Amino acid sequence: MDDLDREILSILRRDSRTPYTEIADEVDTSEGTVRNRVERMLEDGVIERFTVATHTGNIKAMIEVEVDVDVDTQAVSESMADWAQVDFVWMVSGEQDIVLVVDAPDTQGVNDLITQARELSEVVNTKTRLILDEQLG
């Protein structure tokens, strides 16, 4: 990846629907160059997917999950990624092992997800943080 790739990614992070022609104008290159670079980054796995950011009025939270030391964290993460209302699952370093980013209709929905996590035998502890505001980078 070079600086041009990084500039293209920065624009796509803000709005993945930005037309290639607009990106090309902003980074001072051709539409074909932008198209080729995006396709290459998709093939190389640099761009994993295009997604939608929402402002639904729902409760957004991070549920931090600590699992037992002998647990396959990858398997637990993959299982949690299938839960309704879970937007992202991150495997992280530190006290907790997994972070769920959730978008629930209300605090009861967040609490239901916490309970669901705590009911897993692999889970030792959870911490929850409500997301008060977010800014796109």
C-alpha positions, 0 to 999 in steps of 0.5 A: 500500500502506498499513499494513494491507496491510503487516501482512497481508503480514507475517503471510502471509510467516510462514505463507501458509496463515494463514486470513483470519479469523485474520489479520483478528483479528490486525490488527483488521479483518473477514475480508472486508477481508483477503480483498479486500486480498489479492486486490487485492495479487495483481492488482497483482502485490504478491503474486507467489506463495504458496510453501512453506519446507522443512526437508528436512535438505538442504544449502541454499546461495547460489551467487553468479554473475558474468556477462560485461558484455555478457550479458543477465542476465535471460535467464541468470537465467530459464534458471537458474530452471528448474534442478532444486534452485534455489528462487530466482534473484535479480538483484542489484547488486554484484560478482556479478550473479545469486544462486541459492538452492539446496536440494540433497540433499548437498554433491555436489548443490551442487557439481553446480550450481556446475559447471553454472553455470561451464560457461555461456559467459556466466559469469565467476566464482562464489562459494558460501555455505552457509546454516547457519540461517534464520529466518522474518521 
